[in-house]
Amino acid sequence: MARLRPEQLDANLRKGLTPIYWVSGDEPLLVQEACDTIRQAAQGAGFSERELYHADASFDWNQLLSAANSLSLFSEQRLLEVRLPSAKPGDRGSKALLAYTEAPAPDSILLMVTGRLDRSALNTKWAKALEKVGTHVQVWPLSPANLPRWIGQRLQAAGIRAESDAIDLLASRVEGNLLAAAQEIEKLKLLAPTEGVGVELMASVVADSARYNVFALTDRALRGDARGAVKTLQGLRGEGTEPLALLWALTREIRALVQIGQAMAQGAPFERAAQPLRLREQQKPLIQSALRRLSPPQCQHLLRKANGIDKAIKGMRNASPWDELLDLTLNLAGVRSLHPSSDRLALKLES
């Protein structure tokens, strides 16, 4: 029936409920809020009973069909909520969802909550069937450019006036963590003066909630976001992360680039070259981006540099592991070495 963005959901629900709602995406706060909006609308329409199913690998999909075909014990109308984090129901799940869409339960609304799907998954029979009968709310991560506007809208909805510089400061502090942003806005509701929030007040109130994690470091470097990767590397260092853990993560991605690059140089398409590595779906476009930027010899060069950093961490080379991790991160993001002479020396000592 419809494929919506989260901000379109309220208006759509006011037109009436559909038999199926499907919320997909990997931004937890926006997924949660979309589901809450659907649950509230369903409850207001008399769907007061809720049955929750976690569709993990051992889930029996017949439970869903049995619930749909049985009468409710406590009320006439129910919300059947199925959470499928992987967004891959498998053969049994696909058949069960197709069967459900052919004859939706008249006294129930099905709420499917899944992770983000790629284009091939959206073209499966079960996905098309859900969209044909129900409403699909697609949740996408906010880009850094759109985050200040989103924060500004949330502040306005909370009755808080904030200067644009203060909004930009909050955006830089939370660095894409929408849940942290929402929590800081709740805090500001208690502390913000009536005349508005300026930069100084924002700086004193808001905690630094940036998500510094190893996956963010490698993803940003593969994407070519040198500035973001360096900021994450510095944040991880400040949090006390061991350099060996960061080197392991970077080396793993570099090895993947080497292996896939070699296979593609021999004529293999990307999907076939990447298959043995079992990459995350969201990782594939990042690897492809890096391969467009880095040649096979450059990837081999990075692998040798990583080996040299390993020796520095273990005290077998007189070098600063953090300086060389910074250089390796920049190289992976497509930036040339800051000190080429030191680079050559490291490779010479490594060999």
N, C-alpha and C positions, 0 to 999 in steps of 0.2 A: 504493500500500500504506500509506504513512504520511507525515505531514508533521510534522517534529520541530523542537524547539529544540536548539541545540548541546549543552546540558547533558543532553539525553535520549539523545544518540547512543551513548555507551558501553554503556548498558543494552540499547539496541536491537541493537547489533552482537553482543552476547553471545548473542542469540537465534538468530543465523545471518545469513548474507549474502544480499542481494537482487541481482538482475541489474544494477540501475542505481542509482547514487547521484547526487543532484543537490544541490549546495551553492550557494545564492544569497545575495547580500548585498554590502554595500559597506563592511564593517568588516574591513580586511585581516587583522588578527591572528586574529580569531575564524574567518574563512573559512579561513585557513591552518591553524589548529589542527584544525578539523573535517576538512579534507582529509588532514592527517597521520594523524589517528585512523583514517580509512577506509583509507588506504594500508597502515598497520601491520596492521590486521585482515585485509586482503586478502592481504598477504604471509604472515601467519601461517597463512592457509588454503591456501597454495600458489600464489597468484597472484604469481609472482616476477618476471615480465617486465612492464615498463611502457612504453607508447607514448604520447607526448605530442603533442597537436595544438593549435596556436593558430588559432582560428577567426576570423581577421580578414576584411575585406571581400573579399579575394582567395582565401579558403580554398576548396578543392575538397572538398565534402562527400562526394563519392564515395570519397575516401580512407578515411573512417570505415567506410563500408559494405564496401569492399574488405578492410580489415583485419579486420572482423568475420567475413567469409566465407572468409578464408584461414587456413591452419594456422600456428601459431606455430613459428618456426624453432628457438627455444632452450628453450622449456618448454611444458608442456601448458596452462598457464593464464596469462592476461594481464590487466593493468589498462589499459584504453583511456581516457586522460584528455584531455578536450576543454575548453579554456578559451575562454570566450565573454564577454569583459568587457562588451560592450554589452547582453547579454541579449536580443538580437534576431537570430535566425538567418537571417531573410529567407525567401523562398519556397523556395529550394533547401535551405537548412538545415532548415526545417520539414518538408519532404517526407522528407529523409534521416532525421531523428529519428523521424518516424512510422513509416518503414519499419523502422528498427532496433527500435523497441518492439514491432512486430508479431512479430518473430522474433529475440529477443536471442541473441547468440552464446553457445553453451553453455560455451565454454572461456574466456570473458572477462567482466569486470565493466566497465561503462561508468561513468566518473566525470565528470559535467558540472559545470563551475565557471563560474558566471555572476555578473553584477552583480545588484543588487536589481531585482525586477520589481514593476510596479504591478498593480492588480487586473485591468485589461483583459488584460495579458500572461499572468497566471495562468489566465485563462479561454480561452486559445488551445488549439487541438487538440493541438499538440506538447507544451505544458506539462501538460495533463491526461493525455496518454498517458504521459509520464515518471512522473508521480505514481501512475498506475494500476499500472504495472509495477514501479516502484522506490521509493526512499526519498528524500524531499525534506527537506533540512536548511535551514531559513530562518534567516539571521543578520540580526538587527536591531541598529542602534546602541544603545548603552546610554544611558539618560537620565541627566542629571546627578544625579538623586535616587538612582539605583541604582548609580552608580559606586563610592561608598564600600563598599557591600556586596560588589561584585565584587572590589575591591582587597583587602578583608578576607579573602575566600575564597582568593584567590591567595596572600596572605601565609601563611595557615594551611596551605595545601598545601605551601608552601615551608619549613614548620617555623619560621616567624617569628611571635612574639607581638608585637603592636603595640597601643598605646593608641588609643582611638577618635579622639582629637584628632590623633594622628600620621597615622592613616588619612585623616582629613578634609584634613590638610595636603597629603598626597600627591595626593589627588583634585583639590585646587584647583591644584596645580602642573602636573599633566599635562593638565588641562582637556579630558578626553575622548579624549586620545591614548592608546589602549590599548597600542599597541606601546611607547611611552615608559614607561608604567606597568610593563609586564612587564620592560623593561630595568632600571628602577630597582629592582624587586624582586630581580632577579638580582644587582645590585650589593649590595643589603642582605644577601643570603645570605652574602656574603663578609665583611661588616663588622658585622653585627648581633650584639650581645652576647647571651648566653644568657638574661639576665634580661628581655629584651624591648626594644622600640624606643619611645622617648618622642618628644615633639614636638621637643625640642632636637636630638636625634640625627637625626631625620628632616629637619629644616631644614638641617642641616650636610651631609648626605649627598646629598640629592635635588636634582638640577638643575631649573631652571625649563624644562619641556619643552612649555609651552602652544603650541598651533598658532596663531600669529598669521598669518593670511593674508587677502587681500582678500575672497575668497569668504565666509570666516567672518564678516567685518564686515557685508557686505551681507545675508547670510542671516539673521543675528541681528537686524539692524535691521528687515528685512521681517517677521520672525516676531513682532516686538514685544518682543524681549528687550533692553530698553534697557541694563540693567546689563552684560550680556554683550557687547553691541555697543560700549559705551564702553570696556570692558576691552580688547577687541580693538583698538580705535582707538589706545588708549594704548600697547599692545604694539607695534603697527606703527610708531608714532612713535618708540618707543625703539629699534627695529631699524633706523631710518634710512630708512624708506619715504618717498618723495616725496609731498607733499600732493596734487600734481596727479594722481598715479596713483589715490589714494583718491577724489578728486573724480570722476574719470572713471568709476570703478566705481559710486559712489553715483548719479551722474547717469544712467548707463545704466539702472539699475533704476527710477529716477523716471520716465524717459521711457517705459519699458515700462508703468508704472502709468498714465501719462497716456493713452497710446495705447489700452490695453485698456479703461480706464475710459470713455473716450469712445465706443468701439464698443459696450460693454455698455449705456451710457446710451441708445443708439439701438436697443436691443433684441437685440443679438447675444449668444448664449451665450458663456460664458467660453472654451471650447475653440476656438470659431471666431474669437473676438477675439484670442486668443493665438497662433493658428497662424502668422501671418506672422513672428512674433518668434523662432520655433524655440527655445522655452525648454527648459532641462533639466527632466526629469521631476520631480526633487526640488525644482525651483524653483517649479513651478506652485502647490502648496499655500501656499508662502510669499507669492507674489504675491496669491493669493486672500485670505489673511489680512490683508495690508496694505490691499487694496481694501475690505475690510469695516470697516477702521479709519479710512481716509482717504477723504474725498470728492473728486470730480474737481477742484473749486476748490482744495482743499488741496494736491493733487498739482501743479497748475499753480503754486501759490505756492512749493512746494519747488523746482520747476524754475527759477523766477526767482531764488530764493536761491542755487542752485548757480551760476547765471550771475554773480551778484555775487561769490561766492567765487573764481571763475575770475579775475575782474578783480583781486581782492586778491592772489592768488598771483602774478599777472603785474606787480604793482606799480602798477596803475591805480587802486587804492583804498587808502586808509590804514586797514587793518584786519588783524587777526591771522587768517591762514588756518586755523590749528589750532583757535582758539576757535570760528570759524564752522563748521568741519567737525564739531566736537563738537556744536554746536547743530543742524546739519542731520541728523546721525546720530540725535540724540534725537527730532527732529521726525518722521523717517521711522519711528522705533520707536513713535510715538504720544505723545511727551512734548512739551508746549508749550514754546515758546522761553523760555530762562532770562531774557532781557532783551528784552521786546517792543519797547521803545523803540529799542534798537540794531537790532533786526530791521527795523523800519520805516525806519530811516535807511539800512540796507544796501540795501533794495529801492528806496528813492528815489534813492540814488547809482547803483545798477545801471541804472536806467531812464534 
